[in-house]
Amino acid sequence: MEYLILFLPLIGSIISGFFGKTIGDRLSQLITCILVSISALLSLFIFFKVVSSGYEHNAIIATWINSGSLNVNWSIKVDALSAVMLVVVTLVSSLVHIYSVGYMSHDPHKPRFMSYLSLFTFAMLTLVTSDNFLQLFFGWEGVGLCSYFLIGFWYKKETANAAAIKAFIVNRVGDFGFALGIFLIFYIFGTVNYDEVFLKIPEIIDQKINFLSFEFNTIDLICLLLFIGAMGKSAQFLLHTWLPDAMEGPTPVSALIHAATMVTAGVFLVVRCSPIYEYSELALSVITLVGMTTAFFAATVALVQTDIKKIIAYSTCSQLGYMFFAAGVGAYNVAMFHLFTHAFFKALLFLGSGSVIHSFKDEQDVTKMGGVYRKLPYTYALMVVGTLALTGFPFLSGFYSKDAIIEFAYISETKFGIYAAGIGVLTAVMTSIYSWRLIFKTFHGDYKNKDLSIDTMHESPLSMMLPLVLLAVGAVFSGFLFKELFIGHDTMYNFWGESIKFLEPLGKEHPPTWFLFLTPTLVVLTIPLSYYLFVKNTKIVNEIVSINMPVYIFLQKKWYFDELYDQIFIKPSKSFGIFLWKKIDGLIIDKFGPDGISNLVKLFSFKAVKFQSGYIYQYAFIMLLGFSILLTLLLSLIHI
């Protein structure tokens, strides 16, 4: 069964990719959708098997590498942690596949698109089912490669190509740190298998190592290097710049990347390595600090964005920050709970935005929409459900997971726990404001699109609406149904088993009553406030913007990170590249290499051509001269 879960998406990718032109668009879509859906159903079966009986299994497919002390198997590891990820990845992926049938109906390259989606799913499944760091890295890089294919799918658009390259390069920065971490693990332990490494961690608690002329605690250094990889893949502060630009890809890609696959890989890595991180207070503090900073930063930027997909993208970045600072305060199970619920409402919002974009003929600017809630009633209702879940409206999925993160941060005894809780509350308020701003500007107020008549607005086909309905069910009920299983004090350790390690049990105490009601109350109050500001009296917002124009521009420019990186890295790199091209390559290598040889041959050819004059007397003279030289040589030889 585990084999089918992993390899069915790969089979679908191969069939659609290599034989798509032969079997046709419709059959390619049908095969990939069916195979990924079967994988999702089997994943659900495995998940409930883990829940009911604590099922764990490590299926060895084959021996991958056997060289010296390096012994690595290609395996499928099934435990509570991987079972949760299997459900998230396959379920969202199957719904995205089905949605893509309608969304990409007018695209001429449907088989290629479906192949990329299935290959992306396979790479992510390889990542989450690994039992060693090398297989994890293989899936990690596979996900990065597939993201390049999908973000740049519309490769004739320069912006799509640039976004794909940007995502690929920024992730390589994080992956370099991740690779160094794996090298260090093998250097210290002589193995890259999870169980063997985790077992030996207590033995090196006090061990030191020199790195870049500095002395580090070995565990701290391993954890920090691994976290650099997680920062890149999960778009955390400083390595976040690729995520908003990734919206250049088709909307189903955005949903798959942001909800279930690529960006969750970093969170999964940290949680999977909890047996290591539990021994590194420094690394956990760094994770908390980076997570809370990311949550706040992304929320501030989302407040002023006008692209519907970029607003949701920055929301993803912010929610990932929540997951990381939850892991940073030791609440790994709570981080996974938010990852689980987030997959449903974020996929719902992305696919819902795709339905809106589809109706507006590819328009993504929310300032050019408005007043269409009667024309798109189902899309409107479903996106409202997703927004309520995202903002943490009481008793929806986000309410249970997000509030749990804030509460655990508040009661934690870590260095930055209380600050993270405060940032969490503030970010929750901003999340609610920019989320309702999106809803009200898109569906309420006056219709603002001058290029498209409102009478052309229509709901998306059934293939696009059905996934939205199923995701809405998850967005409503996943928090309530799985809260006790994921973070309940009585069942927590029974469910997670050995997949998550806690050196010290999480406290059973609760924050003060006023703090428990603080976040939900503020979230609810922002709904009428947002309606008043963005629908009823927009002049207030305009006045606030005009008064605080420098702040507005600062946020609109995304804290100037792109401009900063452009000055520090991009322009110097380009200048250096141009120098190498024109001075080194052009003036030295080409001049004395291929171009020099070519010019020399041309010169000799030009000189030789002059002997081809056509005059008989010149040819006779040359023959006589040659005969004389030959005769002279012969006579000299005879004389000798």
C-alpha positions in Angstrom: 0.0 0.0 0.0 2.8 2.4 0.9 4.4 1.7 -2.5 1.2 2.7 -4.3 0.9 5.9 -2.3 4.4 6.9 -3.4 4.7 5.7 -6.9 1.2 6.2 -8.4 1.8 10.0 -8.8 5.1 9.2 -10.5 3.5 6.7 -12.9 0.9 9.4 -13.7 3.6 11.9 -14.4 5.5 9.6 -16.7 2.4 8.6 -18.7 1.2 12.2 -19.1 4.7 13.6 -19.7 6.0 11.1 -22.2 2.8 9.9 -23.8 0.5 12.9 -23.4 0.5 13.8 -27.1 -0.3 10.3 -28.0 -3.2 9.7 -25.6 -4.5 13.2 -25.8 -5.3 16.0 -23.2 -8.5 14.5 -21.8 -7.0 11.0 -21.1 -3.8 12.6 -19.6 -5.9 14.6 -17.2 -8.1 11.6 -16.3 -5.1 9.3 -15.6 -3.2 11.8 -13.4 -6.3 12.7 -11.5 -7.3 9.1 -10.8 -3.8 8.0 -9.8 -3.3 10.9 -7.4 -6.8 10.4 -6.0 -6.1 6.7 -5.3 -2.9 7.8 -3.5 -5.0 10.2 -1.4 -7.6 7.5 -0.5 -4.8 5.1 0.5 -3.1 7.9 2.6 -6.4 8.4 4.5 -6.5 4.7 5.1 -2.9 4.7 6.5 -3.7 7.8 8.6 -6.7 6.2 10.3 -4.7 3.0 10.7 -2.1 5.0 12.6 -4.7 6.7 14.7 -6.6 3.6 15.6 -3.7 1.2 16.2 -0.5 3.2 16.3 0.7 1.6 13.1 4.3 2.2 12.2 6.2 0.7 9.3 9.5 1.2 7.5 9.4 -0.4 4.1 12.9 -0.7 2.4 12.5 -0.4 -1.3 16.1 -0.9 -2.3 19.7 -0.3 -1.2 20.5 3.0 -2.6 24.1 3.7 -1.6 26.6 1.3 0.0 30.0 2.8 0.0 32.3 2.4 3.0 30.5 3.5 6.1 27.8 5.2 4.1 24.8 2.9 3.9 21.6 4.4 2.7 18.4 2.7 1.8 15.5 4.0 -0.3 12.7 3.6 2.2 9.1 4.5 3.0 8.8 5.4 6.6 5.3 5.5 8.0 4.6 6.9 11.5 2.3 9.6 12.9 4.3 12.5 11.4 4.6 11.1 7.9 1.0 9.9 8.0 -0.2 13.4 8.6 1.9 14.8 5.8 0.7 12.0 3.4 -2.9 13.1 4.0 -2.1 16.8 3.6 0.0 16.3 0.4 -2.1 13.8 -1.5 -5.5 15.2 -0.5 -4.7 18.8 -1.5 -2.8 17.6 -4.6 -5.7 15.4 -5.8 -8.1 18.4 -5.4 -5.6 20.7 -7.3 -5.4 18.1 -10.1 -9.2 18.0 -10.5 -9.4 21.8 -10.3 -6.7 22.1 -13.0 -8.9 20.3 -15.5 -11.3 23.3 -15.6 -8.8 26.0 -14.9 -6.3 25.0 -17.6 -9.0 24.1 -20.1 -7.8 26.7 -22.6 -4.1 25.9 -22.2 -2.4 24.1 -25.1 0.0 22.2 -22.9 -2.3 20.4 -20.5 -0.4 17.0 -20.4 2.8 18.7 -19.5 1.2 20.7 -16.7 -0.5 17.6 -15.3 2.8 15.8 -15.5 4.6 18.5 -13.6 1.9 18.5 -10.9 2.2 14.7 -10.4 6.0 14.8 -10.4 5.8 17.6 -7.8 3.6 15.4 -5.6 5.9 12.4 -6.0 8.9 14.5 -4.9 7.1 15.8 -1.8 6.0 12.3 -0.9 9.6 11.1 -1.2 10.6 13.8 1.2 8.0 13.1 3.9 8.4 9.3 3.8 12.2 9.3 4.0 14.0 7.5 6.9 17.3 9.2 6.3 18.7 12.7 5.5 20.0 11.8 2.1 16.6 10.6 0.7 15.1 13.7 2.4 17.5 15.9 0.5 16.7 14.1 -2.8 13.0 14.8 -2.3 13.9 18.3 -1.1 15.8 19.1 -4.3 13.1 17.4 -6.4 10.5 19.7 -5.0 12.7 22.7 -5.8 13.2 21.5 -9.4 9.5 20.9 -9.9 8.7 24.4 -8.5 11.0 25.8 -11.1 9.0 24.0 -13.8 5.6 25.0 -12.5 6.3 28.6 -11.6 7.9 29.1 -15.0 5.2 27.0 -16.8 4.1 30.0 -18.9 7.7 30.4 -20.0 6.9 32.9 -22.8 6.2 35.5 -20.1 9.5 37.1 -19.0 8.1 37.7 -15.5 7.3 34.0 -15.1 10.9 33.0 -16.2 12.3 35.6 -13.8 10.2 34.3 -10.9 11.1 30.7 -11.6 14.8 31.5 -11.6 14.5 33.6 -8.4 12.7 30.8 -6.6 15.4 28.3 -7.7 18.3 30.5 -6.7 17.0 31.7 -3.4 16.2 28.1 -2.4 19.8 27.1 -3.4 21.0 29.5 -0.7 19.0 27.7 1.9 19.9 24.3 0.4 23.6 25.0 0.7 23.2 25.4 4.5 21.0 22.2 4.6 23.7 20.3 2.7 26.4 21.4 5.1 24.2 20.3 7.9 23.9 16.8 6.4 27.7 16.6 5.8 28.3 17.6 9.4 25.8 14.9 10.6 27.7 12.3 8.6 31.0 13.6 9.8 30.0 13.4 13.4 27.9 10.2 13.5 29.1 8.3 10.4 25.5 7.8 9.3 22.6 9.7 7.9 19.8 7.5 9.1 17.3 9.2 11.4 17.1 6.5 14.1 20.9 6.1 14.4 21.5 9.8 14.5 18.8 10.6 17.0 20.0 7.8 19.2 23.5 9.2 19.4 22.5 12.9 20.0 22.7 12.7 23.8 26.3 11.5 23.6 27.6 14.7 22.0 25.7 17.3 24.1 28.9 19.0 25.2 31.0 18.4 22.1 32.5 21.5 20.3 33.5 22.0 16.7 35.3 24.7 14.8 33.5 26.2 11.9 34.6 29.3 9.9 37.2 30.0 12.6 34.5 30.0 15.3 33.9 27.4 18.0 30.3 26.1 18.1 28.5 23.5 20.1 28.1 20.7 17.6 24.4 20.2 18.2 23.8 24.0 17.9 25.7 24.1 14.6 23.8 21.1 13.1 20.5 22.6 14.1 21.3 26.0 12.7 22.5 24.6 9.4 19.4 22.5 9.0 17.3 25.5 9.8 18.9 27.6 7.1 17.5 25.0 4.6 14.1 25.2 6.3 14.2 29.0 6.0 14.7 28.9 2.3 12.1 26.3 1.5 9.5 27.8 3.9 10.2 31.4 2.8 11.2 32.7 6.2 12.4 36.2 6.9 15.5 37.1 4.8 14.9 34.2 2.4 11.3 35.0 1.7 11.6 37.1 -1.4 10.9 34.2 -3.9 7.5 33.4 -2.5 5.3 36.4 -3.7 7.0 36.2 -7.2 6.0 32.6 -7.4 2.5 33.8 -8.1 3.5 34.1 -11.7 2.7 30.5 -12.1 -0.9 29.2 -12.7 -3.2 29.4 -9.7 -3.3 25.6 -9.1 0.5 25.8 -8.7 0.2 28.5 -6.1 -2.3 26.4 -4.2 -0.2 23.3 -4.3 3.1 25.1 -3.4 1.6 27.3 -0.6 -0.8 24.9 1.0 0.5 21.4 1.0 4.0 20.9 -0.5 7.0 23.0 -0.9 6.6 25.6 1.9 5.6 23.1 4.5 8.8 21.1 3.9 10.8 23.4 6.2 8.3 23.0 9.1 8.3 19.2 8.5 12.1 19.2 8.7 12.2 21.0 12.0 9.6 18.8 13.6 11.1 15.6 12.2 14.4 16.6 13.7 12.8 17.4 17.1 15.1 14.8 18.8 18.0 17.1 17.8 16.4 20.5 18.3 15.3 19.6 21.8 19.0 19.7 22.9 19.7 23.1 21.3 18.3 26.0 23.2 20.1 28.4 20.9 18.6 27.0 17.7 15.1 27.0 19.2 15.5 30.6 20.2 16.6 31.5 16.6 13.6 29.6 15.2 11.2 31.5 17.5 12.8 34.8 16.6 12.8 34.2 12.9 9.2 32.8 13.0 7.7 35.7 14.9 9.6 38.2 12.7 8.3 36.5 9.5 4.7 36.5 10.8 4.8 40.2 11.6 6.7 41.2 8.4 4.5 39.4 6.0 1.3 40.6 7.6 2.4 44.3 7.3 3.2 43.8 3.6 -0.1 42.1 2.9 -2.0 45.1 4.2 -1.1 47.2 1.2 -0.9 44.6 -1.6 -3.4 44.9 -4.5 -2.7 41.6 -6.3 -5.2 39.0 -5.0 -2.8 36.1 -5.2 0.1 38.1 -3.6 -2.1 39.0 -0.6 -2.8 35.3 0.0 0.9 34.5 -0.7 2.0 36.9 2.1 -0.6 35.3 4.3 1.0 32.0 3.7 4.4 33.5 4.6 2.9 34.9 7.8 1.2 31.6 8.8 4.4 29.7 8.3 6.0 32.1 10.7 3.3 31.0 13.3 4.3 27.4 12.7 8.0 28.1 13.2 7.7 30.0 16.4 5.4 27.2 17.7 8.2 24.8 17.0 10.7 27.2 18.5 8.8 27.2 21.9 8.8 23.4 21.8 5.2 22.9 20.7 6.0 20.8 17.6 2.6 19.1 17.7 0.9 22.4 17.7 3.0 23.5 14.7 1.9 20.3 12.8 -1.7 21.0 13.8 -1.6 24.4 12.2 0.1 23.0 9.2 -2.7 20.5 8.9 -5.6 23.0 9.2 -3.7 25.7 7.1 -3.6 23.3 4.2 -7.4 23.3 3.8 -8.2 27.0 4.2 -5.2 28.2 2.3 -5.8 25.9 -0.7 -9.4 27.0 -0.5 -8.4 30.7 -0.7 -6.0 30.1 -3.6 -8.4 28.0 -5.6 -11.2 30.5 -4.8 -9.0 33.4 -6.0 -8.4 31.3 -9.2 -12.1 31.1 -9.7 -12.3 34.9 -9.4 -9.4 35.4 -11.8 -11.0 33.0 -14.2 -14.2 35.1 -14.1 -12.3 38.4 -14.6 -10.4 37.0 -17.6 -7.0 36.9 -15.8 -7.3 40.2 -13.9 -5.7 39.9 -10.5 -5.8 43.5 -9.2 -8.5 43.8 -6.4 -8.8 47.5 -7.1 -10.3 46.6 -10.5 -12.9 44.3 -9.1 -15.8 44.8 -6.7 -19.6 44.3 -6.6 -19.7 40.8 -7.9 -20.9 38.8 -4.9 -24.3 38.4 -6.6 -22.7 37.2 -9.8 -20.3 34.8 -8.1 -22.4 33.7 -5.0 -20.8 30.3 -4.5 -17.2 31.5 -5.0 -18.0 34.4 -2.6 -19.5 32.1 0.1 -16.6 29.6 -0.1 -13.9 32.3 0.0 -15.7 33.8 3.1 -15.5 30.4 4.7 -11.7 30.3 3.9 -11.2 33.8 5.2 -13.1 33.0 8.5 -10.9 30.0 9.0 -7.7 31.9 8.2 -8.5 34.7 10.6 -9.2 32.4 13.4 -13.0 33.0 13.7 -14.4 31.1 16.6 -14.9 27.4 16.1 -13.4 27.2 12.6 -10.2 25.3 11.9 -7.8 28.3 12.2 -9.3 29.3 15.5 -8.2 26.0 17.2 -4.7 25.9 15.7 -3.7 29.5 15.6 -5.0 30.3 19.1 -3.2 27.2 20.4 0.1 28.5 19.0 -0.4 31.8 20.7 -1.4 30.2 24.0 1.5 27.8 24.1 3.9 30.6 23.3 2.4 32.6 26.2 2.8 29.9 28.8 6.2 28.7 27.5 9.2 29.4 29.6 11.5 30.1 26.6 13.4 33.3 26.1 11.2 34.7 23.3 7.9 32.9 24.1 6.0 35.9 25.6 7.2 38.2 22.8 6.1 35.7 20.2 2.7 35.5 21.8 2.3 39.3 21.7 3.4 39.3 18.0 1.0 36.5 17.4 -1.9 38.5 18.7 -0.9 41.6 16.7 -0.4 39.6 13.5 -3.8 37.9 14.0 -5.4 41.3 14.0 -3.6 42.4 10.9 -4.4 39.0 9.2 -8.0 39.6 9.8 -7.8 43.2 8.4 -6.0 42.3 5.1 -8.1 39.2 4.6 -11.4 41.1 4.9 -9.9 43.9 2.8 -9.5 41.3 0.0 -13.0 40.0 0.4 -14.6 43.4 0.5 -12.6 44.9 -2.4 -13.2 41.9 -4.5 -16.9 41.2 -4.0 -18.4 44.4 -2.4 -18.6 48.0 -3.3 -18.9 49.3 -6.9 -17.8 47.3 -9.9 -14.6 48.9 -11.1 -13.4 46.9 -14.1 -13.8 49.2 -17.2 -12.5 46.6 -19.6 -15.0 43.9 -18.8 -18.8 44.0 -18.4 -20.2 42.8 -15.2 -22.8 40.8 -17.2 -20.0 38.5 -18.3 -19.3 37.3 -14.8 -20.1 33.7 -14.2 -19.3 30.9 -11.8 -16.6 28.4 -12.7 -17.3 24.9 -14.0 -18.1 22.0 -11.6 -14.5 20.7 -11.9 -13.3 23.9 -10.3 -16.1 24.3 -7.7 -16.1 20.7 -6.3 -12.6 20.9 -4.9 -13.6 24.3 -3.3 -16.5 22.7 -1.5 -14.4 19.8 -0.2 -11.7 22.1 1.0 -14.4 24.3 2.7 -15.5 21.2 4.7 -11.9 20.7 5.8 -11.6 24.5 6.7 -14.7 24.3 8.9 -14.3 20.9 10.6 -10.6 19.9 10.6 -9.7 22.0 13.7 -12.6 20.7 15.8 -12.3 17.1 14.8 -8.5 16.7 15.2 -7.7 19.1 18.0 -7.7 16.5 20.7 -5.8 14.0 18.6 -3.0 16.5 17.6 -2.6 18.6 20.8 -4.7 17.0 23.5 -2.7 16.4 26.6 -4.1 12.9 27.2 -3.7 11.6 23.7 -0.7 13.7 22.4 2.0 11.2 23.2 -0.1 8.2 22.3 -0.7 9.6 18.7 2.7 11.1 18.0 4.6 8.3 19.6 8.3 8.5 18.8 7.9 10.6 15.7 8.1 13.8 17.9 10.4 14.0 20.9 9.7 16.2 24.0 12.4 16.3 26.5 10.0 17.9 28.9 6.2 17.5 28.7 4.4 20.6 27.6 2.7 22.3 30.4 -1.0 21.6 31.1 -1.6 25.1 32.6 -3.6 27.6 30.7 -3.1 31.4 30.1 -5.3 33.8 32.0 -9.0 33.8 30.9 -8.7 37.3 29.5 -5.8 36.2 27.2 -7.9 33.2 25.9 -10.6 35.6 24.8 -8.3 38.4 23.6 -7.4 37.1 20.1 -10.9 35.8 19.1 -12.6 39.0 20.3 -10.2 41.2 18.3 -10.6 39.0 15.2 -14.4 39.3 15.4 -14.3 43.1 15.9 -12.1 43.6 12.8 -14.9 42.3 10.5 -17.3 45.3 11.0 -14.3 47.6 11.2 -12.9 46.4 7.9 -16.3 46.6 6.2 -16.6 50.3 7.3 -13.1 51.2 6.2 -13.1 49.4 2.8 -16.7 49.6 1.8 -18.7 52.3 3.6 -16.1 55.0 4.2 -13.0 54.5 2.0 -12.0 58.1 2.5 -10.6 57.3 6.0 -8.2 54.8 4.5 -7.1 57.2 1.8 -6.5 59.9 4.4 -4.5 57.5 6.6 -2.4 56.6 3.6 -1.8 60.2 2.5 -0.7 61.1 6.1 1.6 58.1 6.4 2.8 58.0 2.8 6.5 57.1 3.6 5.2 54.1 5.7 2.8 53.1 3.0 5.6 53.2 0.3 7.9 51.2 2.7 5.3 48.5 3.0 4.4 48.6 -0.6 8.0 48.1 -1.5 8.0 45.0 0.9 10.5 46.6 3.3 12.9 47.2 0.3 14.3 43.7 0.5 14.3 43.2 -3.3 16.0 46.5 -3.8 18.5 45.8 -1.1 19.4 42.3 -2.5 19.6 43.9 -5.9 22.2 46.3 -4.7 24.2 43.9 -2.6 24.0 40.7 -4.7 22.4 41.1 -8.1 24.1 44.2 -9.6 27.7 43.2 -8.3 27.1 39.7 -9.7 26.0 41.1 -13.1 28.9 43.6 -13.2 31.4 40.8 -12.4 29.8 38.6 -15.0 30.0 41.3 -17.7 33.7 41.9 -16.7 34.4 38.2 -17.2 32.5 38.1 -20.4 34.1 41.2 -22.1 37.5 41.4 -20.5 38.5 37.8 -19.7 36.5 35.8 -22.2 36.5 38.4 -25.0 39.9 40.0 -24.8 42.0 37.0 -23.5 40.3 33.6 -24.0 38.6 34.3 -27.3 41.5 36.4 -28.6 44.1 33.8 -28.1 41.9 30.8 -28.2 39.2 30.0 -30.8 39.0 33.5 -32.3 42.8 33.8 -32.5 43.2 30.5 -34.2 40.3 31.3 -36.6 41.9 34.7 -37.5 45.3 33.0 -38.0 43.8 30.5 -40.4 41.9 33.2 -42.2 45.2 35.2 -42.6 47.1 32.2 -44.1 44.2 31.5 -46.3 44.1 35.0 -47.5 47.8 34.9 -48.3 47.6 31.5 -50.0 44.8 32.8 -52.2 47.1 35.3 -53.8 49.1 32.4 -55.3 45.9 31.5 -57.2 46.4 34.3 -59.8 45.5 32.4 -63.0 48.7 33.5 -64.9 50.6 30.6 -66.5 54.0 32.4 -66.2 53.6 32.7 -62.4 52.8 29.0 -62.1 55.7 28.1 -64.3 58.0 30.3 -62.2 56.8 28.6 -59.0 57.3 25.2 -60.5 60.8 26.1 -61.6 61.6 27.5 -58.2 60.3 24.4 -56.5 62.3 22.2 -58.9 65.4 24.1 -58.2 65.0 23.8 -54.4 64.4 20.1 -54.8 67.4 19.6 -57.0 69.6 21.5 -54.6 68.5 19.3 -51.7 69.2 16.1 -53.7 72.7 17.3 -54.7 73.5 18.2 -51.2 72.4 14.8 -50.0 74.6 13.1 -52.7 77.6 15.3 -51.7 77.1 14.2 -48.1 
